[in-house]
Amino acid sequence: MRVDKWLSAVNVVKRRTIATDMLKSGVVFINDIKAKASKDVKIGDKITIEYLKGAKSYEVLQIPTTKTIPKSKKEEYVKDF
């Protein structure tokens, strides 16, 4: 699954367009390498987003099979650092 799609599907960001804009701005890293929107996410990848107030890191636990997941099941797909 593409990283922009994954970020919106697991409710890290609200909309896919926001995720795409973040990737274009160069603030999203996968395994400490700057990511493009088309980069595929794999289980075990570490995704870091550098916000103005500091960086947040996430670990990919599962790849969702649907467009979005319920917010109550977010912990099954992503782990915050």
TORZAVEX-212721 format. One record per atom (N, C-alpha, C, O): residue in three letters; atom name; x, y, z. Coordinates in pm, whole numbers, plus 50000, padded with zeros to 5 digits. Last residue first. Layout:
BEGIN
+---------+-------+-------+-------+-------+
: residuo : atomo :    xx :    yy :    zz :
+---------+-------+-------+-------+-------+
:     ALA :    CA :     X :     Y :     Z :
...
+---------+-------+-------+-------+-------+
***
This chain:
BEGIN
+---------+-------+-------+-------+-------+
: residuo : atomo :    xx :    yy :    zz :
+---------+-------+-------+-------+-------+
:     PHE :     N : 50555 : 50582 : 51879 :
:     PHE :    CA : 50679 : 50581 : 51955 :
:     PHE :     C : 50679 : 50696 : 52053 :
:     PHE :     O : 50776 : 50713 : 52128 :
:     ASP :     N : 50261 : 50386 : 51809 :
:     ASP :    CA : 50327 : 50516 : 51828 :
:     ASP :     C : 50454 : 50498 : 51908 :
:     ASP :     O : 50462 : 50410 : 51994 :
:     LYS :     N : 50177 : 50154 : 51570 :
:     LYS :    CA : 50227 : 50170 : 51706 :
:     LYS :     C : 50301 : 50302 : 51714 :
:     LYS :     O : 50393 : 50328 : 51637 :
:     VAL :     N : 49898 : 50036 : 51379 :
:     VAL :    CA : 50009 : 50130 : 51396 :
:     VAL :     C : 50047 : 50140 : 51544 :
:     VAL :     O : 49961 : 50136 : 51632 :
:     TYR :     N : 49702 : 49839 : 51380 :
:     TYR :    CA : 49769 : 49871 : 51255 :
:     TYR :     C : 49894 : 49956 : 51273 :
:     TYR :     O : 49987 : 49950 : 51191 :
:     GLU :     N : 49586 : 49817 : 51626 :
:     GLU :    CA : 49619 : 49693 : 51558 :
:     GLU :     C : 49705 : 49718 : 51435 :
:     GLU :     O : 49775 : 49628 : 51389 :
:     GLU :     N : 49520 : 50075 : 51701 :
:     GLU :    CA : 49634 : 50012 : 51769 :
:     GLU :     C : 49676 : 49881 : 51703 :
:     GLU :     O : 49789 : 49837 : 51721 :
:     LYS :     N : 49283 : 50129 : 51561 :
:     LYS :    CA : 49408 : 50189 : 51516 :
:     LYS :     C : 49530 : 50120 : 51575 :
:     LYS :     O : 49633 : 50107 : 51508 :
:     LYS :     N : 49027 : 50058 : 51623 :
:     LYS :    CA : 49119 : 49951 : 51586 :
:     LYS :     C : 49255 : 50003 : 51539 :
:     LYS :     O : 49334 : 49926 : 51484 :
:     SER :     N : 48884 : 50289 : 51666 :
:     SER :    CA : 48903 : 50201 : 51781 :
:     SER :     C : 49002 : 50088 : 51750 :
:     SER :     O : 49056 : 50028 : 51843 :
:     LYS :     N : 48853 : 50399 : 51417 :
:     LYS :    CA : 48954 : 50458 : 51505 :
:     LYS :     C : 48981 : 50369 : 51626 :
:     LYS :     O : 49090 : 50374 : 51683 :
:     PRO :     N : 48824 : 50157 : 51154 :
:     PRO :    CA : 48765 : 50230 : 51267 :
:     PRO :     C : 48875 : 50282 : 51359 :
:     PRO :     O : 48978 : 50217 : 51377 :
:     ILE :     N : 48995 : 50234 : 50844 :
:     ILE :    CA : 48967 : 50143 : 50955 :
:     ILE :     C : 48899 : 50223 : 51065 :
:     ILE :     O : 48914 : 50345 : 51071 :
:     THR :     N : 48944 : 50263 : 50489 :
:     THR :    CA : 48971 : 50319 : 50621 :
:     THR :     C : 48940 : 50213 : 50726 :
:     THR :     O : 48869 : 50115 : 50700 :
:     LYS :     N : 48951 : 50077 : 50277 :
:     LYS :    CA : 48991 : 50216 : 50255 :
:     LYS :     C : 49024 : 50286 : 50387 :
:     LYS :     O : 49122 : 50361 : 50395 :
:     THR :     N : 49095 : 49757 : 50376 :
:     THR :    CA : 48985 : 49846 : 50340 :
:     THR :     C : 49038 : 49989 : 50327 :
:     THR :     O : 49152 : 50018 : 50362 :
:     THR :     N : 49315 : 49630 : 50465 :
:     THR :    CA : 49261 : 49582 : 50337 :
:     THR :     C : 49146 : 49668 : 50290 :
:     THR :     O : 49102 : 49655 : 50176 :
:     PRO :     N : 49611 : 49771 : 50615 :
:     PRO :    CA : 49465 : 49755 : 50606 :
:     PRO :     C : 49421 : 49709 : 50467 :
:     PRO :     O : 49482 : 49744 : 50366 :
:     ILE :     N : 49886 : 49603 : 50735 :
:     ILE :    CA : 49841 : 49682 : 50620 :
:     ILE :     C : 49689 : 49663 : 50609 :
:     ILE :     O : 49643 : 49550 : 50595 :
:     GLN :     N : 50030 : 49636 : 51063 :
:     GLN :    CA : 49949 : 49566 : 50963 :
:     GLN :     C : 49919 : 49661 : 50849 :
:     GLN :     O : 49926 : 49783 : 50864 :
:     LEU :     N : 50227 : 49794 : 51182 :
:     LEU :    CA : 50201 : 49660 : 51236 :
:     LEU :     C : 50123 : 49574 : 51137 :
:     LEU :     O : 50146 : 49453 : 51127 :
:     VAL :     N : 50466 : 50034 : 51145 :
:     VAL :    CA : 50360 : 49966 : 51071 :
:     VAL :     C : 50346 : 49825 : 51127 :
:     VAL :     O : 50439 : 49745 : 51121 :
:     GLU :     N : 50522 : 50281 : 51387 :
:     GLU :    CA : 50566 : 50155 : 51331 :
:     GLU :     C : 50447 : 50086 : 51266 :
:     GLU :     O : 50339 : 50081 : 51325 :
:     TYR :     N : 50602 : 50629 : 51397 :
:     TYR :    CA : 50503 : 50523 : 51397 :
:     TYR :     C : 50567 : 50397 : 51339 :
:     TYR :     O : 50655 : 50405 : 51254 :
:     SER :     N : 50690 : 50937 : 51552 :
:     SER :    CA : 50727 : 50815 : 51482 :
:     SER :     C : 50621 : 50708 : 51501 :
:     SER :     O : 50558 : 50699 : 51607 :
:     LYS :     N : 50712 : 51285 : 51519 :
:     LYS :    CA : 50636 : 51171 : 51570 :
:     LYS :     C : 50673 : 51050 : 51486 :
:     LYS :     O : 50686 : 51060 : 51364 :
:     ALA :     N : 50901 : 51577 : 51612 :
:     ALA :    CA : 50878 : 51462 : 51525 :
:     ALA :     C : 50794 : 51357 : 51597 :
:     ALA :     O : 50802 : 51341 : 51719 :
:     GLY :     N : 50780 : 51915 : 51670 :
:     GLY :    CA : 50862 : 51798 : 51697 :
:     GLY :     C : 50822 : 51682 : 51609 :
:     GLY :     O : 50720 : 51687 : 51539 :
:     LYS :     N : 50628 : 52124 : 51586 :
:     LYS :    CA : 50648 : 52110 : 51731 :
:     LYS :     C : 50733 : 51990 : 51767 :
:     LYS :     O : 50757 : 51965 : 51885 :
:     LEU :     N : 50613 : 52085 : 51313 :
:     LEU :    CA : 50682 : 52204 : 51363 :
:     LEU :     C : 50714 : 52192 : 51512 :
:     LEU :     O : 50816 : 52243 : 51558 :
:     TYR :     N : 50684 : 51734 : 51245 :
:     TYR :    CA : 50595 : 51848 : 51262 :
:     TYR :     C : 50675 : 51967 : 51312 :
:     TYR :     O : 50792 : 51952 : 51348 :
:     GLU :     N : 50791 : 51486 : 51065 :
:     GLU :    CA : 50851 : 51599 : 51136 :
:     GLU :     C : 50754 : 51717 : 51134 :
:     GLU :     O : 50744 : 51790 : 51035 :
:     ILE :     N : 50724 : 51152 : 51101 :
:     ILE :    CA : 50669 : 51277 : 51046 :
:     ILE :     C : 50726 : 51390 : 51130 :
:     ILE :     O : 50710 : 51392 : 51252 :
:     THR :     N : 50838 : 50833 : 51018 :
:     THR :    CA : 50858 : 50952 : 51101 :
:     THR :     C : 50802 : 51073 : 51028 :
:     THR :     O : 50830 : 51095 : 50910 :
:     ILE :     N : 50787 : 50492 : 51029 :
:     ILE :    CA : 50750 : 50616 : 50959 :
:     ILE :     C : 50763 : 50731 : 51057 :
:     ILE :     O : 50706 : 50728 : 51166 :
:     LYS :     N : 50935 : 50190 : 50985 :
:     LYS :    CA : 50924 : 50300 : 51080 :
:     LYS :     C : 50899 : 50428 : 51002 :
:     LYS :     O : 50981 : 50467 : 50918 :
:     ASP :     N : 50801 : 49869 : 50894 :
:     ASP :    CA : 50860 : 49998 : 50857 :
:     ASP :     C : 50838 : 50100 : 50969 :
:     ASP :     O : 50736 : 50097 : 51037 :
:     GLY :     N : 50654 : 49647 : 50962 :
:     GLY :    CA : 50782 : 49666 : 51030 :
:     GLY :     C : 50851 : 49797 : 50995 :
:     GLY :     O : 50948 : 49834 : 51060 :
:     ILE :     N : 50515 : 49588 : 50649 :
:     ILE :    CA : 50505 : 49562 : 50792 :
:     ILE :     C : 50645 : 49573 : 50853 :
:     ILE :     O : 50741 : 49516 : 50802 :
:     LYS :     N : 50564 : 49860 : 50415 :
:     LYS :    CA : 50568 : 49719 : 50451 :
:     LYS :     C : 50558 : 49705 : 50603 :
:     LYS :     O : 50588 : 49799 : 50676 :
:     VAL :     N : 50455 : 50083 : 50167 :
:     VAL :    CA : 50478 : 50059 : 50308 :
:     VAL :     C : 50472 : 49909 : 50333 :
:     VAL :     O : 50386 : 49839 : 50279 :
:     ASP :     N : 50590 : 50230 : 49872 :
:     ASP :    CA : 50510 : 50126 : 49937 :
:     ASP :     C : 50554 : 50108 : 50081 :
:     ASP :     O : 50672 : 50116 : 50114 :
:     LYS :     N : 50574 : 50559 : 49746 :
:     LYS :    CA : 50653 : 50458 : 49817 :
:     LYS :     C : 50561 : 50359 : 49888 :
:     LYS :     O : 50466 : 50398 : 49955 :
:     SER :     N : 50436 : 50770 : 49639 :
:     SER :    CA : 50417 : 50640 : 49574 :
:     SER :     C : 50495 : 50528 : 49644 :
:     SER :     O : 50482 : 50412 : 49605 :
:     ALA :     N : 50517 : 50997 : 49776 :
:     ALA :    CA : 50380 : 50947 : 49795 :
:     ALA :     C : 50361 : 50806 : 49739 :
:     ALA :     O : 50277 : 50731 : 49790 :
:     LYS :     N : 50849 : 50944 : 49911 :
:     LYS :    CA : 50758 : 51000 : 49811 :
:     LYS :     C : 50622 : 50935 : 49830 :
:     LYS :     O : 50612 : 50830 : 49894 :
:     ALA :     N : 51054 : 51009 : 50200 :
:     ALA :    CA : 50961 : 50928 : 50122 :
:     ALA :     C : 50885 : 51010 : 50019 :
:     ALA :     O : 50861 : 51129 : 50037 :
:     LYS :     N : 51384 : 50999 : 50318 :
:     LYS :    CA : 51274 : 51083 : 50274 :
:     LYS :     C : 51185 : 51006 : 50176 :
:     LYS :     O : 51235 : 50946 : 50081 :
:     ILE :     N : 51461 : 50756 : 50558 :
:     ILE :    CA : 51483 : 50800 : 50419 :
:     ILE :     C : 51360 : 50880 : 50376 :
:     ILE :     O : 51247 : 50836 : 50395 :
:     ASP :     N : 51406 : 50636 : 50804 :
:     ASP :    CA : 51502 : 50748 : 50799 :
:     ASP :     C : 51541 : 50791 : 50657 :
:     ASP :     O : 51645 : 50856 : 50640 :
:     ASN :     N : 51190 : 50466 : 50743 :
:     ASN :    CA : 51319 : 50410 : 50783 :
:     ASN :     C : 51432 : 50512 : 50763 :
:     ASN :     O : 51539 : 50478 : 50713 :
:     ILE :     N : 51053 : 50726 : 50577 :
:     ILE :    CA : 51034 : 50583 : 50601 :
:     ILE :     C : 51171 : 50523 : 50625 :
:     ILE :     O : 51258 : 50528 : 50538 :
:     PHE :     N : 50938 : 51051 : 50655 :
:     PHE :    CA : 51052 : 50962 : 50632 :
:     PHE :     C : 51011 : 50818 : 50661 :
:     PHE :     O : 50941 : 50792 : 50760 :
:     VAL :     N : 50806 : 51362 : 50568 :
:     VAL :    CA : 50776 : 51222 : 50600 :
:     VAL :     C : 50894 : 51135 : 50560 :
:     VAL :     O : 50945 : 51143 : 50448 :
:     VAL :     N : 50856 : 51611 : 50474 :
:     VAL :    CA : 50858 : 51595 : 50619 :
:     VAL :     C : 50827 : 51452 : 50663 :
:     VAL :     O : 50823 : 51424 : 50783 :
:     GLY :     N : 50839 : 51706 : 50209 :
:     GLY :    CA : 50960 : 51639 : 50255 :
:     GLY :     C : 50969 : 51621 : 50405 :
:     GLY :     O : 51080 : 51617 : 50459 :
:     SER :     N : 50625 : 51804 : 50076 :
:     SER :    CA : 50704 : 51900 : 50154 :
:     SER :     C : 50832 : 51838 : 50210 :
:     SER :     O : 50922 : 51910 : 50254 :
:     LYS :     N : 50511 : 51573 : 49977 :
:     LYS :    CA : 50572 : 51667 : 49882 :
:     LYS :     C : 50662 : 51768 : 49953 :
:     LYS :     O : 50762 : 51813 : 49897 :
:     LEU :     N : 50411 : 51469 : 50217 :
:     LEU :    CA : 50516 : 51396 : 50145 :
:     LEU :     C : 50587 : 51487 : 50045 :
:     LEU :     O : 50709 : 51479 : 50029 :
:     MET :     N : 50215 : 51657 : 50273 :
:     MET :    CA : 50325 : 51637 : 50368 :
:     MET :     C : 50442 : 51566 : 50300 :
:     MET :     O : 50558 : 51599 : 50325 :
:     ASP :     N : 50044 : 51619 : 50055 :
:     ASP :    CA : 50111 : 51748 : 50072 :
:     ASP :     C : 50231 : 51736 : 50167 :
:     ASP :     O : 50336 : 51797 : 50144 :
:     THR :     N : 49956 : 51358 : 50113 :
:     THR :    CA : 50030 : 51384 : 49990 :
:     THR :     C : 50107 : 51516 : 49999 :
:     THR :     O : 50222 : 51524 : 49956 :
:     ALA :     N : 49815 : 51405 : 50352 :
:     ALA :    CA : 49931 : 51315 : 50352 :
:     ALA :     C : 50018 : 51341 : 50229 :
:     ALA :     O : 50140 : 51344 : 50240 :
:     ILE :     N : 49613 : 51568 : 50252 :
:     ILE :    CA : 49705 : 51622 : 50353 :
:     ILE :     C : 49832 : 51538 : 50357 :
:     ILE :     O : 49942 : 51591 : 50364 :
:     THR :     N : 49485 : 51387 : 50087 :
:     THR :    CA : 49548 : 51505 : 50026 :
:     THR :     C : 49645 : 51571 : 50124 :
:     THR :     O : 49749 : 51623 : 50082 :
:     ARG :     N : 49377 : 51206 : 50267 :
:     ARG :    CA : 49489 : 51164 : 50184 :
:     ARG :     C : 49559 : 51282 : 50120 :
:     ARG :     O : 49680 : 51279 : 50100 :
:     ARG :     N : 49303 : 51337 : 50594 :
:     ARG :    CA : 49272 : 51316 : 50452 :
:     ARG :     C : 49397 : 51279 : 50374 :
:     ARG :     O : 49508 : 51315 : 50412 :
:     LYS :     N : 49404 : 51318 : 50860 :
:     LYS :    CA : 49260 : 51314 : 50833 :
:     LYS :     C : 49227 : 51281 : 50688 :
:     LYS :     O : 49133 : 51206 : 50662 :
:     VAL :     N : 49662 : 51084 : 50959 :
:     VAL :    CA : 49619 : 51215 : 50909 :
:     VAL :     C : 49473 : 51204 : 50867 :
:     VAL :     O : 49424 : 51094 : 50840 :
:     VAL :     N : 49625 : 50840 : 51079 :
:     VAL :    CA : 49736 : 50923 : 51126 :
:     VAL :     C : 49711 : 51066 : 51082 :
:     VAL :     O : 49736 : 51160 : 51157 :
:     ASN :     N : 49428 : 50648 : 51005 :
:     ASN :    CA : 49390 : 50768 : 51081 :
:     ASN :     C : 49508 : 50841 : 51145 :
:     ASN :     O : 49494 : 50898 : 51253 :
:     VAL :     N : 49487 : 50454 : 50826 :
:     VAL :    CA : 49501 : 50419 : 50968 :
:     VAL :     C : 49482 : 50541 : 51058 :
:     VAL :     O : 49516 : 50535 : 51177 :
:     ALA :     N : 49445 : 50588 : 50583 :
:     ALA :    CA : 49364 : 50470 : 50615 :
:     ALA :     C : 49371 : 50436 : 50763 :
:     ALA :     O : 49271 : 50393 : 50821 :
:     SER :     N : 49639 : 50790 : 50569 :
:     SER :    CA : 49498 : 50827 : 50585 :
:     SER :     C : 49413 : 50708 : 50627 :
:     SER :     O : 49316 : 50726 : 50701 :
:     LEU :     N : 49874 : 50636 : 50552 :
:     LEU :    CA : 49862 : 50739 : 50654 :
:     LEU :     C : 49716 : 50781 : 50676 :
:     LEU :     O : 49675 : 50803 : 50790 :
:     TRP :     N : 49821 : 50477 : 50323 :
:     TRP :    CA : 49832 : 50415 : 50455 :
:     TRP :     C : 49812 : 50518 : 50566 :
:     TRP :     O : 49742 : 50491 : 50664 :
:     LYS :     N : 49831 : 50665 : 50116 :
:     LYS :    CA : 49707 : 50592 : 50141 :
:     LYS :     C : 49707 : 50531 : 50281 :
:     LYS :     O : 49605 : 50534 : 50350 :
:     ASP :     N : 50097 : 50738 : 50133 :
:     ASP :    CA : 49993 : 50840 : 50152 :
:     ASP :     C : 49858 : 50775 : 50182 :
:     ASP :     O : 49781 : 50825 : 50264 :
:     VAL :     N : 50228 : 50493 : 50083 :
:     VAL :    CA : 50241 : 50556 : 50213 :
:     VAL :     C : 50134 : 50663 : 50235 :
:     VAL :     O : 50084 : 50676 : 50347 :
:     ARG :     N : 50049 : 50223 : 49924 :
:     ARG :    CA : 50122 : 50349 : 49918 :
:     ARG :     C : 50122 : 50419 : 50053 :
:     ARG :     O : 50027 : 50406 : 50130 :
:     MET :     N : 50085 : 49882 : 50000 :
:     MET :    CA : 50000 : 50000 : 50000 :
:     MET :     C : 50089 : 50124 : 50000 :
:     MET :     O : 50192 : 50128 : 50068 :
+---------+-------+-------+-------+-------+
***
